[in-house]
Amino acid sequence: MPTVHLIIKGRVQGVFFRATAKDVADEIGVRGWVKNTEEGDVEIVASGTDEQLQKFMSWCKRGPRKAIVTGLAATPMPDEDFNNFTVVRK
């Protein structure tokens, strides 16, 4: 499956970004993981079809209601096959 590494910047911690990203990923059929970074960003590795990834990245540019996304960096990665989408906690 095509895989992408995402870094989402802005007010993205403390606004349920990870939990909502999991809900959206599950709904769209994207697999991978999401976690907060020490720098205050959200990091995601996501796999899915090109269409699924485009839908998911479109959501990531907005995030949940209380988020203020100021940037999204997307980097293609070697294809990976995940079983599901998980929230990684430190």
Biopython code that builds the backbone (N, CA, C, O; Angstrom):
import numpy as np
from Bio.PDB.StructureBuilder import StructureBuilder

atoms = [
    (1, "MET", "N", (0.837, -1.185, 0.000)),
    (1, "MET", "CA", (0.000, 0.000, 0.000)),
    (1, "MET", "C", (0.882, 1.249, 0.000)),
    (1, "MET", "O", (1.896, 1.291, 0.696)),
    (2, "PRO", "N", (0.502, 2.258, -0.772)),
    (2, "PRO", "CA", (1.226, 3.530, -0.687)),
    (2, "PRO", "C", (1.237, 4.026, 0.761)),
    (2, "PRO", "O", (0.245, 3.903, 1.478)),
    (3, "THR", "N", (2.373, 4.588, 1.178)),
    (3, "THR", "CA", (2.544, 5.036, 2.561)),
    (3, "THR", "C", (3.122, 6.440, 2.561)),
    (3, "THR", "O", (3.974, 6.782, 1.740)),
    (4, "VAL", "N", (2.639, 7.251, 3.504)),
    (4, "VAL", "CA", (3.101, 8.636, 3.606)),
    (4, "VAL", "C", (3.401, 8.964, 5.066)),
    (4, "VAL", "O", (2.716, 8.498, 5.977)),
    (5, "HIS", "N", (4.444, 9.781, 5.268)),
    (5, "HIS", "CA", (4.812, 10.285, 6.598)),
    (5, "HIS", "C", (4.344, 11.729, 6.672)),
    (5, "HIS", "O", (4.683, 12.540, 5.809)),
    (6, "LEU", "N", (3.565, 12.055, 7.701)),
    (6, "LEU", "CA", (3.005, 13.395, 7.855)),
    (6, "LEU", "C", (3.482, 14.033, 9.147)),
    (6, "LEU", "O", (3.564, 13.374, 10.184)),
    (7, "ILE", "N", (3.793, 15.315, 9.077)),
    (7, "ILE", "CA", (4.023, 16.136, 10.271)),
    (7, "ILE", "C", (3.015, 17.276, 10.194)),
    (7, "ILE", "O", (3.000, 18.042, 9.230)),
    (8, "ILE", "N", (2.172, 17.379, 11.222)),
    (8, "ILE", "CA", (1.154, 18.425, 11.259)),
    (8, "ILE", "C", (1.554, 19.416, 12.334)),
    (8, "ILE", "O", (1.795, 19.047, 13.483)),
    (9, "LYS", "N", (1.621, 20.685, 11.943)),
    (9, "LYS", "CA", (2.049, 21.751, 12.851)),
    (9, "LYS", "C", (0.873, 22.677, 13.174)),
    (9, "LYS", "O", (-0.116, 22.743, 12.444)),
    (10, "GLY", "N", (1.018, 23.381, 14.286)),
    (10, "GLY", "CA", (0.002, 24.327, 14.721)),
    (10, "GLY", "C", (-0.474, 23.970, 16.121)),
    (10, "GLY", "O", (0.253, 23.354, 16.899)),
    (11, "ARG", "N", (-1.708, 24.364, 16.432)),
    (11, "ARG", "CA", (-2.296, 23.971, 17.721)),
    (11, "ARG", "C", (-2.961, 22.617, 17.491)),
    (11, "ARG", "O", (-4.149, 22.523, 17.183)),
    (12, "VAL", "N", (-2.145, 21.570, 17.655)),
    (12, "VAL", "CA", (-2.613, 20.233, 17.315)),
    (12, "VAL", "C", (-2.508, 19.242, 18.479)),
    (12, "VAL", "O", (-2.886, 18.079, 18.341)),
    (13, "GLN", "N", (-1.999, 19.701, 19.617)),
    (13, "GLN", "CA", (-1.993, 18.856, 20.808)),
    (13, "GLN", "C", (-2.988, 19.423, 21.809)),
    (13, "GLN", "O", (-3.150, 20.639, 21.919)),
    (14, "GLY", "N", (-3.653, 18.530, 22.538)),
    (14, "GLY", "CA", (-4.652, 18.952, 23.514)),
    (14, "GLY", "C", (-5.986, 19.302, 22.882)),
    (14, "GLY", "O", (-6.832, 19.929, 23.521)),
    (15, "VAL", "N", (-6.185, 18.899, 21.618)),
    (15, "VAL", "CA", (-7.448, 19.201, 20.910)),
    (15, "VAL", "C", (-8.064, 17.922, 20.335)),
    (15, "VAL", "O", (-8.896, 17.984, 19.430)),
    (16, "PHE", "N", (-7.655, 16.771, 20.861)),
    (16, "PHE", "CA", (-8.152, 15.457, 20.429)),
    (16, "PHE", "C", (-7.782, 15.140, 18.979)),
    (16, "PHE", "O", (-8.528, 14.447, 18.286)),
    (17, "PHE", "N", (-6.628, 15.645, 18.516)),
    (17, "PHE", "CA", (-6.209, 15.388, 17.137)),
    (17, "PHE", "C", (-5.977, 13.899, 16.916)),
    (17, "PHE", "O", (-6.460, 13.333, 15.935)),
    (18, "ARG", "N", (-5.242, 13.263, 17.822)),
    (18, "ARG", "CA", (-4.918, 11.842, 17.632)),
    (18, "ARG", "C", (-6.169, 10.970, 17.623)),
    (18, "ARG", "O", (-6.336, 10.129, 16.739)),
    (19, "ALA", "N", (-7.039, 11.167, 18.595)),
    (19, "ALA", "CA", (-8.253, 10.342, 18.686)),
    (19, "ALA", "C", (-9.150, 10.549, 17.470)),
    (19, "ALA", "O", (-9.705, 9.594, 16.927)),
    (20, "THR", "N", (-9.285, 11.804, 17.048)),
    (20, "THR", "CA", (-10.125, 12.083, 15.892)),
    (20, "THR", "C", (-9.477, 11.563, 14.618)),
    (20, "THR", "O", (-10.175, 11.080, 13.726)),
    (21, "ALA", "N", (-8.145, 11.653, 14.516)),
    (21, "ALA", "CA", (-7.442, 11.108, 13.349)),
    (21, "ALA", "C", (-7.689, 9.607, 13.247)),
    (21, "ALA", "O", (-7.870, 9.082, 12.148)),
    (22, "LYS", "N", (-7.697, 8.914, 14.382)),
    (22, "LYS", "CA", (-7.977, 7.474, 14.362)),
    (22, "LYS", "C", (-9.387, 7.218, 13.859)),
    (22, "LYS", "O", (-9.593, 6.331, 13.030)),
    (23, "ASP", "N", (-10.361, 7.975, 14.344)),
    (23, "ASP", "CA", (-11.745, 7.800, 13.887)),
    (23, "ASP", "C", (-11.856, 8.022, 12.379)),
    (23, "ASP", "O", (-12.495, 7.242, 11.672)),
    (24, "VAL", "N", (-11.225, 9.097, 11.896)),
    (24, "VAL", "CA", (-11.268, 9.417, 10.463)),
    (24, "VAL", "C", (-10.556, 8.335, 9.658)),
    (24, "VAL", "O", (-11.062, 7.899, 8.624)),
    (25, "ALA", "N", (-9.392, 7.899, 10.123)),
    (25, "ALA", "CA", (-8.645, 6.851, 9.421)),
    (25, "ALA", "C", (-9.462, 5.563, 9.346)),
    (25, "ALA", "O", (-9.527, 4.922, 8.297)),
    (26, "ASP", "N", (-10.082, 5.191, 10.463)),
    (26, "ASP", "CA", (-10.906, 3.975, 10.480)),
    (26, "ASP", "C", (-12.075, 4.103, 9.501)),
    (26, "ASP", "O", (-12.410, 3.147, 8.802)),
    (27, "GLU", "N", (-12.684, 5.268, 9.452)),
    (27, "GLU", "CA", (-13.823, 5.502, 8.556)),
    (27, "GLU", "C", (-13.406, 5.429, 7.084)),
    (27, "GLU", "O", (-14.128, 4.874, 6.257)),
    (28, "ILE", "N", (-12.241, 5.991, 6.766)),
    (28, "ILE", "CA", (-11.764, 6.039, 5.381)),
    (28, "ILE", "C", (-11.111, 4.715, 4.970)),
    (28, "ILE", "O", (-11.105, 4.361, 3.791)),
    (29, "GLY", "N", (-10.560, 3.986, 5.948)),
    (29, "GLY", "CA", (-9.863, 2.737, 5.652)),
    (29, "GLY", "C", (-8.356, 2.879, 5.609)),
    (29, "GLY", "O", (-7.661, 2.020, 5.066)),
    (30, "VAL", "N", (-7.845, 3.968, 6.183)),
    (30, "VAL", "CA", (-6.400, 4.196, 6.246)),
    (30, "VAL", "C", (-5.845, 3.431, 7.445)),
    (30, "VAL", "O", (-6.493, 3.330, 8.486)),
    (31, "ARG", "N", (-4.635, 2.896, 7.282)),
    (31, "ARG", "CA", (-3.969, 2.169, 8.367)),
    (31, "ARG", "C", (-2.643, 2.841, 8.685)),
    (31, "ARG", "O", (-2.083, 3.546, 7.845)),
    (32, "GLY", "N", (-2.140, 2.624, 9.900)),
    (32, "GLY", "CA", (-0.869, 3.215, 10.305)),
    (32, "GLY", "C", (-0.890, 3.607, 11.758)),
    (32, "GLY", "O", (-1.425, 2.882, 12.597)),
    (33, "TRP", "N", (-0.302, 4.768, 12.067)),
    (33, "TRP", "CA", (-0.266, 5.224, 13.460)),
    (33, "TRP", "C", (-0.169, 6.742, 13.529)),
    (33, "TRP", "O", (0.184, 7.406, 12.555)),
    (34, "VAL", "N", (-0.494, 7.276, 14.714)),
    (34, "VAL", "CA", (-0.417, 8.709, 14.993)),
    (34, "VAL", "C", (0.151, 8.891, 16.391)),
    (34, "VAL", "O", (-0.145, 8.112, 17.297)),
    (35, "LYS", "N", (0.976, 9.935, 16.563)),
    (35, "LYS", "CA", (1.509, 10.239, 17.895)),
    (35, "LYS", "C", (1.839, 11.722, 17.988)),
    (35, "LYS", "O", (2.023, 12.399, 16.976)),
    (36, "ASN", "N", (1.910, 12.209, 19.216)),
    (36, "ASN", "CA", (2.392, 13.563, 19.475)),
    (36, "ASN", "C", (3.914, 13.540, 19.464)),
    (36, "ASN", "O", (4.529, 12.537, 19.828)),
    (37, "THR", "N", (4.521, 14.652, 19.044)),
    (37, "THR", "CA", (5.979, 14.763, 19.111)),
    (37, "THR", "C", (6.359, 15.662, 20.282)),
    (37, "THR", "O", (5.529, 16.409, 20.801)),
    (38, "GLU", "N", (7.602, 15.582, 20.684)),
    (38, "GLU", "CA", (8.089, 16.439, 21.769)),
    (38, "GLU", "C", (8.109, 17.901, 21.356)),
    (38, "GLU", "O", (8.103, 18.786, 22.211)),
    (39, "GLU", "N", (8.134, 18.168, 20.038)),
    (39, "GLU", "CA", (8.165, 19.547, 19.529)),
    (39, "GLU", "C", (6.781, 20.191, 19.508)),
    (39, "GLU", "O", (6.656, 21.370, 19.178)),
    (40, "GLY", "N", (5.739, 19.433, 19.854)),
    (40, "GLY", "CA", (4.384, 19.984, 19.881)),
    (40, "GLY", "C", (3.599, 19.742, 18.600)),
    (40, "GLY", "O", (2.511, 20.290, 18.422)),
    (41, "ASP", "N", (4.152, 18.918, 17.701)),
    (41, "ASP", "CA", (3.470, 18.591, 16.453)),
    (41, "ASP", "C", (2.758, 17.246, 16.604)),
    (41, "ASP", "O", (2.830, 16.601, 17.650)),
    (42, "VAL", "N", (2.075, 16.843, 15.541)),
    (42, "VAL", "CA", (1.509, 15.500, 15.454)),
    (42, "VAL", "C", (2.200, 14.804, 14.288)),
    (42, "VAL", "O", (2.341, 15.378, 13.208)),
    (43, "GLU", "N", (2.626, 13.574, 14.511)),
    (43, "GLU", "CA", (3.296, 12.775, 13.488)),
    (43, "GLU", "C", (2.411, 11.591, 13.129)),
    (43, "GLU", "O", (1.858, 10.930, 14.008)),
    (44, "ILE", "N", (2.281, 11.328, 11.832)),
    (44, "ILE", "CA", (1.447, 10.234, 11.352)),
    (44, "ILE", "C", (2.195, 9.474, 10.265)),
    (44, "ILE", "O", (2.846, 10.075, 9.410)),
    (45, "VAL", "N", (2.099, 8.170, 10.303)),
    (45, "VAL", "CA", (2.482, 7.337, 9.165)),
    (45, "VAL", "C", (1.198, 6.635, 8.741)),
    (45, "VAL", "O", (0.575, 5.930, 9.535)),
    (46, "ALA", "N", (0.808, 6.831, 7.487)),
    (46, "ALA", "CA", (-0.470, 6.320, 7.001)),
    (46, "ALA", "C", (-0.289, 5.560, 5.697)),
    (46, "ALA", "O", (0.476, 5.967, 4.823)),
    (47, "SER", "N", (-1.008, 4.447, 5.583)),
    (47, "SER", "CA", (-1.008, 3.644, 4.364)),
    (47, "SER", "C", (-2.437, 3.471, 3.884)),
    (47, "SER", "O", (-3.368, 3.358, 4.681)),
    (48, "GLY", "N", (-2.594, 3.454, 2.582)),
    (48, "GLY", "CA", (-3.909, 3.250, 1.984)),
    (48, "GLY", "C", (-3.808, 3.455, 0.488)),
    (48, "GLY", "O", (-2.716, 3.628, -0.052)),
    (49, "THR", "N", (-4.940, 3.436, -0.174)),
    (49, "THR", "CA", (-4.938, 3.734, -1.598)),
    (49, "THR", "C", (-4.640, 5.220, -1.775)),
    (49, "THR", "O", (-4.735, 5.991, -0.821)),
    (50, "ASP", "N", (-4.285, 5.618, -2.977)),
    (50, "ASP", "CA", (-4.037, 7.038, -3.230)),
    (50, "ASP", "C", (-5.253, 7.874, -2.859)),
    (50, "ASP", "O", (-5.112, 8.942, -2.263)),
    (51, "GLU", "N", (-6.448, 7.398, -3.206)),
    (51, "GLU", "CA", (-7.685, 8.127, -2.893)),
    (51, "GLU", "C", (-7.893, 8.239, -1.383)),
    (51, "GLU", "O", (-8.243, 9.309, -0.885)),
    (52, "GLN", "N", (-7.682, 7.145, -0.653)),
    (52, "GLN", "CA", (-7.829, 7.174, 0.806)),
    (52, "GLN", "C", (-6.844, 8.148, 1.433)),
    (52, "GLN", "O", (-7.205, 8.914, 2.326)),
    (53, "LEU", "N", (-5.604, 8.120, 0.968)),
    (53, "LEU", "CA", (-4.587, 9.010, 1.535)),
    (53, "LEU", "C", (-4.905, 10.467, 1.229)),
    (53, "LEU", "O", (-4.692, 11.326, 2.085)),
    (54, "GLN", "N", (-5.399, 10.767, 0.057)),
    (54, "GLN", "CA", (-5.776, 12.147, -0.277)),
    (54, "GLN", "C", (-6.892, 12.638, 0.632)),
    (54, "GLN", "O", (-6.831, 13.761, 1.134)),
    (55, "LYS", "N", (-7.915, 11.809, 0.852)),
    (55, "LYS", "CA", (-9.015, 12.179, 1.760)),
    (55, "LYS", "C", (-8.487, 12.410, 3.174)),
    (55, "LYS", "O", (-8.855, 13.382, 3.832)),
    (56, "PHE", "N", (-7.616, 11.502, 3.637)),
    (56, "PHE", "CA", (-7.085, 11.608, 4.993)),
    (56, "PHE", "C", (-6.225, 12.860, 5.146)),
    (56, "PHE", "O", (-6.341, 13.575, 6.142)),
    (57, "MET", "N", (-5.359, 13.131, 4.160)),
    (57, "MET", "CA", (-4.511, 14.328, 4.240)),
    (57, "MET", "C", (-5.350, 15.600, 4.166)),
    (57, "MET", "O", (-5.009, 16.596, 4.805)),
    (58, "SER", "N", (-6.431, 15.586, 3.407)),
    (58, "SER", "CA", (-7.330, 16.752, 3.373)),
    (58, "SER", "C", (-7.897, 17.010, 4.760)),
    (58, "SER", "O", (-7.989, 18.160, 5.189)),
    (59, "TRP", "N", (-8.283, 15.941, 5.468)),
    (59, "TRP", "CA", (-8.778, 16.128, 6.826)),
    (59, "TRP", "C", (-7.660, 16.650, 7.733)),
    (59, "TRP", "O", (-7.890, 17.542, 8.550)),
    (60, "CYS", "N", (-6.449, 16.097, 7.590)),
    (60, "CYS", "CA", (-5.326, 16.508, 8.438)),
    (60, "CYS", "C", (-5.004, 17.995, 8.287)),
    (60, "CYS", "O", (-4.516, 18.617, 9.231)),
    (61, "LYS", "N", (-5.267, 18.564, 7.130)),
    (61, "LYS", "CA", (-5.021, 19.999, 6.914)),
    (61, "LYS", "C", (-5.968, 20.859, 7.736)),
    (61, "LYS", "O", (-5.681, 22.029, 7.988)),
    (62, "ARG", "N", (-7.094, 20.292, 8.158)),
    (62, "ARG", "CA", (-8.070, 21.009, 8.998)),
    (62, "ARG", "C", (-8.002, 20.538, 10.447)),
    (62, "ARG", "O", (-7.961, 21.342, 11.378)),
    (63, "GLY", "N", (-7.990, 19.200, 10.617)),
    (63, "GLY", "CA", (-7.979, 18.617, 11.946)),
    (63, "GLY", "C", (-9.326, 18.713, 12.620)),
    (63, "GLY", "O", (-10.309, 19.115, 11.998)),
    (64, "PRO", "N", (-9.380, 18.343, 13.898)),
    (64, "PRO", "CA", (-10.635, 18.441, 14.646)),
    (64, "PRO", "C", (-11.014, 19.899, 14.891)),
    (64, "PRO", "O", (-10.226, 20.810, 14.636)),
    (65, "ARG", "N", (-12.198, 20.097, 15.375)),
    (65, "ARG", "CA", (-12.792, 21.436, 15.512)),
    (65, "ARG", "C", (-11.909, 22.440, 16.233)),
    (65, "ARG", "O", (-11.817, 23.586, 15.795)),
    (66, "LYS", "N", (-11.257, 22.052, 17.320)),
    (66, "LYS", "CA", (-10.473, 23.014, 18.111)),
    (66, "LYS", "C", (-9.031, 23.180, 17.643)),
    (66, "LYS", "O", (-8.299, 24.012, 18.179)),
    (67, "ALA", "N", (-8.620, 22.398, 16.650)),
    (67, "ALA", "CA", (-7.249, 22.485, 16.144)),
    (67, "ALA", "C", (-7.084, 23.715, 15.251)),
    (67, "ALA", "O", (-8.032, 24.184, 14.622)),
    (68, "ILE", "N", (-5.866, 24.214, 15.217)),
    (68, "ILE", "CA", (-5.479, 25.262, 14.259)),
    (68, "ILE", "C", (-4.241, 24.738, 13.544)),
    (68, "ILE", "O", (-3.126, 24.850, 14.054)),
    (69, "VAL", "N", (-4.443, 24.165, 12.362)),
    (69, "VAL", "CA", (-3.342, 23.590, 11.598)),
    (69, "VAL", "C", (-2.673, 24.704, 10.799)),
    (69, "VAL", "O", (-3.319, 25.391, 10.007)),
    (70, "THR", "N", (-1.366, 24.874, 11.017)),
    (70, "THR", "CA", (-0.620, 25.913, 10.295)),
    (70, "THR", "C", (0.292, 25.325, 9.223)),
    (70, "THR", "O", (0.835, 26.060, 8.397)),
    (71, "GLY", "N", (0.463, 24.010, 9.233)),
    (71, "GLY", "CA", (1.303, 23.398, 8.219)),
    (71, "GLY", "C", (1.185, 21.900, 8.222)),
    (71, "GLY", "O", (0.947, 21.280, 9.258)),
    (72, "LEU", "N", (1.356, 21.315, 7.036)),
    (72, "LEU", "CA", (1.366, 19.868, 6.898)),
    (72, "LEU", "C", (2.472, 19.502, 5.918)),
    (72, "LEU", "O", (2.451, 19.921, 4.761)),
    (73, "ALA", "N", (3.436, 18.719, 6.387)),
    (73, "ALA", "CA", (4.517, 18.234, 5.526)),
    (73, "ALA", "C", (4.263, 16.757, 5.257)),
    (73, "ALA", "O", (4.145, 15.959, 6.187)),
    (74, "ALA", "N", (4.179, 16.399, 3.983)),
    (74, "ALA", "CA", (3.935, 15.015, 3.586)),
    (74, "ALA", "C", (5.132, 14.490, 2.803)),
    (74, "ALA", "O", (5.569, 15.104, 1.830)),
    (75, "THR", "N", (5.653, 13.352, 3.238)),
    (75, "THR", "CA", (6.794, 12.729, 2.585)),
    (75, "THR", "C", (6.446, 11.290, 2.238)),
    (75, "THR", "O", (6.104, 10.509, 3.125)),
    (76, "PRO", "N", (6.527, 10.922, 0.949)),
    (76, "PRO", "CA", (6.272, 9.517, 0.590)),
    (76, "PRO", "C", (7.301, 8.606, 1.254)),
    (76, "PRO", "O", (8.457, 8.987, 1.436)),
    (77, "MET", "N", (6.871, 7.410, 1.608)),
    (77, "MET", "CA", (7.732, 6.405, 2.238)),
    (77, "MET", "C", (7.628, 5.107, 1.451)),
    (77, "MET", "O", (6.723, 4.946, 0.632)),
    (78, "PRO", "N", (8.548, 4.185, 1.695)),
    (78, "PRO", "CA", (8.378, 2.846, 1.111)),
    (78, "PRO", "C", (7.037, 2.261, 1.569)),
    (78, "PRO", "O", (6.606, 2.485, 2.700)),
    (79, "ASP", "N", (6.398, 1.520, 0.688)),
    (79, "ASP", "CA", (5.096, 0.937, 1.016)),
    (79, "ASP", "C", (5.192, 0.091, 2.277)),
    (79, "ASP", "O", (6.146, -0.662, 2.475)),
    (80, "GLU", "N", (4.165, 0.238, 3.133)),
    (80, "GLU", "CA", (4.060, -0.581, 4.337)),
    (80, "GLU", "C", (2.642, -1.106, 4.426)),
    (80, "GLU", "O", (1.712, -0.511, 3.881)),
    (81, "ASP", "N", (2.485, -2.215, 5.110)),
    (81, "ASP", "CA", (1.159, -2.790, 5.292)),
    (81, "ASP", "C", (0.895, -2.932, 6.786)),
    (81, "ASP", "O", (1.464, -3.800, 7.448)),
    (82, "PHE", "N", (0.031, -2.075, 7.305)),
    (82, "PHE", "CA", (-0.341, -2.105, 8.715)),
    (82, "PHE", "C", (-1.662, -2.863, 8.860)),
    (82, "PHE", "O", (-2.452, -2.927, 7.919)),
    (83, "ASN", "N", (-1.895, -3.433, 10.035)),
    (83, "ASN", "CA", (-3.143, -4.156, 10.285)),
    (83, "ASN", "C", (-4.299, -3.217, 10.606)),
    (83, "ASN", "O", (-5.453, -3.525, 10.310)),
    (84, "ASN", "N", (-3.987, -2.064, 11.215)),
    (84, "ASN", "CA", (-5.030, -1.123, 11.628)),
    (84, "ASN", "C", (-4.396, 0.247, 11.817)),
    (84, "ASN", "O", (-3.236, 0.452, 11.458)),
    (85, "PHE", "N", (-5.147, 1.180, 12.376)),
    (85, "PHE", "CA", (-4.629, 2.518, 12.681)),
    (85, "PHE", "C", (-4.618, 2.660, 14.198)),
    (85, "PHE", "O", (-5.645, 2.469, 14.850)),
    (86, "THR", "N", (-3.463, 2.993, 14.758)),
    (86, "THR", "CA", (-3.333, 3.046, 16.211)),
    (86, "THR", "C", (-2.847, 4.414, 16.679)),
    (86, "THR", "O", (-2.174, 5.148, 15.955)),
    (87, "VAL", "N", (-3.210, 4.718, 17.903)),
    (87, "VAL", "CA", (-2.715, 5.918, 18.577)),
    (87, "VAL", "C", (-1.540, 5.480, 19.434)),
    (87, "VAL", "O", (-1.681, 4.620, 20.303)),
    (88, "VAL", "N", (-0.383, 6.073, 19.186)),
    (88, "VAL", "CA", (0.828, 5.754, 19.942)),
    (88, "VAL", "C", (0.934, 6.753, 21.085)),
    (88, "VAL", "O", (0.952, 7.966, 20.873)),
    (89, "ARG", "N", (1.002, 6.225, 22.287)),
    (89, "ARG", "CA", (1.188, 7.090, 23.461)),
    (89, "ARG", "C", (2.568, 6.813, 24.017)),
    (89, "ARG", "O", (3.050, 5.681, 23.980)),
    (90, "LYS", "N", (3.208, 7.868, 24.538)),
    (90, "LYS", "CA", (4.596, 7.747, 25.019)),
    (90, "LYS", "C", (4.735, 6.803, 26.177)),
    (90, "LYS", "O", (5.840, 6.604, 26.682)),
]
sb = StructureBuilder()
sb.init_structure("model")
sb.init_model(0)
sb.init_chain("A")
sb.init_seg("    ")
for serial, (resi, resn, name, xyz) in enumerate(atoms, 1):
    if name == "N":
        sb.init_residue(resn, " ", resi, " ")
    sb.init_atom(name, np.array(xyz, "f"), 0.0, 1.0, " ", f" {name:<3s}", serial, name[0])
structure = sb.get_structure()
